[in-house]
Amino acid sequence: MTFLLTLLAAIFVLGPLIALHEWGHYIVARLCGVKVLTYSIGFGPKLFGWTSKKSGIDYRISALPLGGYVKMLDERESEVAKAEQHLAFNRQHPLKKIAIVAAGPIMNFIIAIALFWVLFMTPSEQLATKIGQVLPETPAAMAQLPVGDKIVAIDGHEVQTWEGINYRLAGRMGETDNVSITLQSEAQADNAIKTYQAPVTQFMQGSAQGKDALTSFGMLPWQPDIAPIVGDLTADGAASRQGLEVGDRIVAINDQPIKDWLSATRIIRDSPETLLNFTVLRDGKSVQLQIMPQGKKDNLGNDYGQIGAMVAQSEIIIPDAYKTTVVYGPGESLVKSFEKTEQLAVMTVSSMGKMLSGMIGLDNLSGPITIAKVAKQSFDISWQMVLSTAALISLSLAVLNLLPIPVLDGGHIVYYLIELIRGKPLSEGVQMIGLNIGLLLLAGFMVLAIGNDISRLF
């Protein structure tokens, strides 16, 4: 059942993005006077579809849902009647060819901007960007960031939400440098603004790999102060097997003082298959226990530890000082959607460059399995998360397709730019060599991405 829901979620999110990408190619081709033969969602054998009586275009859904294509009249693929040669793609001016090829990625950019625009216009109550906790032995701790101050900028870029902060920090993945954090102190009468320099070393790599950017950096939003008292235990969990009891208060793990439940949870999650020394208070007496969290994998394949201990339920009240309502008008939302699209596109390209240079590992590359799981997870959260996931995937499709690799749209654009400069196209032999190289590169990336997906499952 989970597999079916994951598949349906992926189809629901990816299907429209692929269809609109191909529609971009399709509509611009027709506007440029090129005859379209086939509009297909998916590759391989035709599952179902129809042929337009007016235009003769074969609209179809094909068996392999890994993309789609628009087939146009082209003398390089089949013989074309003399009366229709002016309708063939290969006969078009290079600028028309570039417009047709670029239309697909541009459509994906437009989709991302539109979805972000809707999300920015949706009022939402969020946690204010005040620092709620600074984790020890992290860049935030080394910079001595004060708890309670409001984060207003990262590396000189204004931030208004924790999501924005997370994206700015994630953009520094793999780097060794200083991260600039600008804070506003609301405790002072003049709301003084001060900028701190926090040193990072191979940020989010090594032992921090798999952690989110905020945890790796060490500054967290406000979190509820839940007493670290065990409220329930699973019968087969590591905690019950190794002596933890309901009512025990966890006071230290590996000699690190524990003041709240979330601090204990964080250490346990970060220590799969690692023996931890627990100090608990039981009936007024200190008890020493050794517990090894069981290694688990989350929906994205990241390892985490679990001991099978739960806290007693309690009502969580967020202080007004740590709440804020975020809302933008249509115009401001549109500006912000463009800014966010630009930021994430640059971050995507930068991450690809870091992978190629070795700054971050190739295991950060994800394939269709991870995309499907993320799509399913977004449906479990909210409709806003579904739109956000669709926007991110659409943006990734746009950037990926614009890479200057033959086979991809970006590679074809390079060919047509060369044709524009030379006044004639590259020879078919040269284009075929590039095509084969592109196919090998793309196949290699796909094998690596799917391999990473599978490794996250086990």
Sequence and secondary structure as in RCSB ss.txt:
>XXXX:A:sequence
MTFLLTLLAAIFVLGPLIALHEWGHYIVARLCGVKVLTYSIGFGPKLFGWTSKKSGIDYRISALPLGGYVKMLDE
RESEVAKAEQHLAFNRQHPLKKIAIVAAGPIMNFIIAIALFWVLFMTPSEQLATKIGQVLPETPAAMAQLPVGDK
IVAIDGHEVQTWEGINYRLAGRMGETDNVSITLQSEAQADNAIKTYQAPVTQFMQGSAQGKDALTSFGMLPWQPD
IAPIVGDLTADGAASRQGLEVGDRIVAINDQPIKDWLSATRIIRDSPETLLNFTVLRDGKSVQLQIMPQGKKDNL
GNDYGQIGAMVAQSEIIIPDAYKTTVVYGPGESLVKSFEKTEQLAVMTVSSMGKMLSGMIGLDNLSGPITIAKVA
KQSFDISWQMVLSTAALISLSLAVLNLLPIPVLDGGHIVYYLIELIRGKPLSEGVQMIGLNIGLLLLAGFMVLAI
GNDISRLF
>XXXX:A:secstr
 HHHHHHHHHHHHHHHHHHHHHHHHHHHHHHTT  EEEEEEEEEEEEEEEE TTT  EEEEEEEEEEEEEEE  T
TTS   GGGGGG GGGS HHHHHHHHHHHHHHHHHHHHHHHHHHHHS EEEE SB  EE TTSHHHHTT  TT E
EEEETTEE  SHHHHHHHHHTTTT  EEEEEEEE TTSTT  EEEEEEEESSTT GGGTTS HHHHHTEE     
   BEEEE TTSHHHHTT  TT EEEEETTEE  SHHHHHHHHHT TT  EEEEEEETTEEEEEEE  EEEE TT
S EEEE  EEE        GGGEEEE   HHHHHHHHHHHHHHHHHHHHHHHHHHHHTSS GGG   HHHHHHHH
HHHHHH HHHHHHHHHHHHHHHHHHHTSS TTSHHHHHHHHHHHHHHSS   HHHHHHHHHHHHHHHHHHHHHHH
HHHHHHH 
